[in-house]
Amino acid sequence: MEVKGAFIVAFLSVISLISQVNCQEAVLHISNGSLARDYCIVYNHSWTPLPETLNTAVAYPLVSLVPTLLCDASGVQPDVVKGKALVVMRGSCDFSQKALVAQNLGATALLIASNTTLITPSTNESEYPKVHIPLALMRYRDFLAAKQVFGEGMEVKLYAPPYSKIDPNIAVMLLIAIVTVALGGYWSGACERERLNSYAAGGGEGEHKADSSRVFLYSTLNVVIFVILMCGMLVLMYYFYNILVYIIIAIFCFASASALFSCLDAVMDKIGCGTLSFSVKNKSFSVRSILLAAVCISVAVVWGVYRNEDRWIWILQNLLGFAFCLNFMKTITLSNFKICVILLSLLLLYDVFFVFITPFFTKNGVSIMVQVALGPDAAGEKIPVVMRVPRFSAWAQNLCGMQFSILGYGDIIVPGLLVAYCSRFDVWINSRKKIYFLSCCFAYFLGMVLTFAVMLLSGMGQPALLYLVPFTLITSAIVAGCRGEMRQFWTGTTYEVLDSSREPLLPEGRTDRAVGESC
């Protein structure tokens, strides 16, 4: 149990906010009259701006000066480059120095081939007005590939399609979040009903086995210690990211494979898939469990090996994350609404503090939460505790590398724990309409819609808990108050009492009511 608790603290401590990537990517269109290819370039709109469409872009003949660095004009004949676009190597001299040399030689555009990660070309503010030709960076390997395809007779166009803030992937992110929270809450309620039925039938041993897989938060002190450990873990991740990130990746592989097994095993039980067992040295083994374990471990290993392959690995990461969140909401048990209020409120403060307050204390002015979520190195390892969906409309940006919108697991799990409690409470009061569960799910949906709306209007990533926690807590409290069940909803049940003398939450004969009947 202690090891499981440590895993939970490690993952919750690095939950992050929805964020967008703000880039200055553009398209290099190369053709030779019969063939055409598009390649990634990175530019700075502080230099000469690029047109937004291919039709409005100007075509330039391309001249390769590779491996020349063009730090000066020595060895370059003006007649060769005049009125043409140039390709030179990155080197160590300033971008503005290269641009001014190319401009003085009569070039109409400058492309700088780089063997390293593409960065936005920049210089001192006073240098920008001196340059009047387009300047951009491209990958050296792209230049070699284009040269192999087109040969020497290349013609280029540079343009930068507008970067739309509204992308269809928002609907996909919203669907993933809602489905995960709803299924996780439903699963928790179903397990609670099975536990109570087993206990009522005299299956105390079976109930104890079911409870042994859970982690219980039933006291204020436990919750406070839990949140303090999360804060400590996040700070450690900030200072020792390059070491701890690999530990988190290893934990994720293990925890997500285990969670995927738990989810698939539950599905198999639900559809009535039988188990074939065999014995070895008086120990029984289930063929179904062995096959499921092999599949789950294989999925986790494939993700671990190809985790930096953006084009398709996000599908596996979302699958593993989906299973992880579902299993987390089923495993973590909050005993009453009071604990829910304390935990969610503390995590809201935790989120706001590490997003909005910590930038005043960090050297680079970036919040600890964002720094940990995105990593100190843009091209380095990332902590795999986010749902990722590529931006479908960011065509130019995707040429340079897949652009993703991300949603932290914490923005699903934290409100999901309250949804799971509401689902269990519906079981305790024998609510056929599942009024608490459905109301909390709808509140979560509204909170997510507001989060995305604020994100789009502000153009900034948002700490989703800032909206999700008030929506879900207030809605649940209103439902309980309208139904006259606030006292029972607030105190819930303690999982320390597991004997038949425990009084029911509501008197026998209590009939279920819809919210509207008492409001």
Salt bridges, closest charged atoms under 4 A:
ASP38 OD1 - HIS29 ND1 2.80
GLU127 OE2 - LYS130 NZ 3.38
ASP142 OD2 - ARG139 NH1 3.30
GLU192 OE2 - ARG195 NH2 2.90
GLU192 OE1 - ARG214 NH1 3.33
GLU207 OE2 - ARG195 NH1 2.47
ASP211 OD2 - ARG195 NH1 3.94
ASP265 OD1 - ARG288 NH2 2.79
ASP269 OD1 - ARG288 NH2 2.79
ASP310 OD1 - ARG388 NH1 3.48
GLU381 OE2 - ARG307 NH2 2.76
GLU485 OE1 - ARG483 NE 3.21
GLU485 OE2 - ARG510 NH2 2.14
ASP512 OD1 - ARG483 NH2 2.83
